[in-house]
Amino acid sequence: MTSRILFVCLGNICRSPSAEGVFRSLMPEAKTDSAGTANWHVGNPPYGPMQAAARARGYDLSDLRARQFVPADFGRFDLIIAMDADNRDAIEAQRPAGSDTPVRLLTDFAPASGMDHVPDPYYTRDFDGALDLIEEAAEGLRTHLTA
């Protein structure tokens, strides 16, 4: 079973910390973390409205702090999960030579959703919609890892 999973979005204040929070509730034995490909919010907690939406569903994101994705993450994690293709490409651009750590889209684990990315609620303002998709995909990821 893959036990070290990194969730990555752009700023690490909405989608990836939410995915981390949802997934750690499903698989508390897994080592999880989240990061952003940009450095705009390093050290900040998740965005307030995202935290509120997550808290309303029983997920506590208050202990999380944004950090930037770094090439060393390929060696620290068994699986890297991107929220969209742009972030996947930014991650892949930093892949060290010889690294074979898989990088997947979160929506790969929610094929029934018909979505190819998790829309960024920082811009869409649809925090609940993002959480719906994250919950569906996190359950699919858990099923994938425990199969």
Rosetta blueprint (number, residue, H / E / L):
1 M L
2 T L
3 S L
4 R E
5 I E
6 L E
7 F E
8 V E
9 C E
10 L L
11 G L
12 N L
13 I L
14 C L
15 R H
16 S H
17 P H
18 S H
19 A H
20 E H
21 G H
22 V H
23 F H
24 R H
25 S H
26 L H
27 M L
28 P L
29 E L
30 A L
31 K E
32 T E
33 D E
34 S E
35 A E
36 G E
37 T L
38 A L
39 N L
40 W L
41 H L
42 V L
43 G L
44 N L
45 P L
46 P L
47 Y L
48 G H
49 P H
50 M H
51 Q H
52 A H
53 A H
54 A H
55 R H
56 A H
57 R L
58 G L
59 Y L
60 D L
61 L L
62 S L
63 D L
64 L L
65 R L
66 A L
67 R L
68 Q E
69 F L
70 V L
71 P L
72 A L
73 D H
74 F H
75 G H
76 R H
77 F L
78 D L
79 L E
80 I E
81 I E
82 A E
83 M L
84 D L
85 A H
86 D H
87 N H
88 R H
89 D H
90 A H
91 I H
92 E H
93 A L
94 Q L
95 R L
96 P L
97 A L
98 G L
99 S L
100 D L
101 T L
102 P L
103 V E
104 R E
105 L E
106 L H
107 T H
108 D H
109 F H
110 A L
111 P H
112 A H
113 S H
114 G L
115 M L
116 D L
117 H L
118 V L
119 P L
120 D L
121 P H
122 Y H
123 Y H
124 T H
125 R L
126 D L
127 F H
128 D H
129 G H
130 A H
131 L H
132 D H
133 L H
134 I H
135 E H
136 E H
137 A H
138 A H
139 E H
140 G H
141 L H
142 R H
143 T H
144 H H
145 L H
146 T H
147 A L
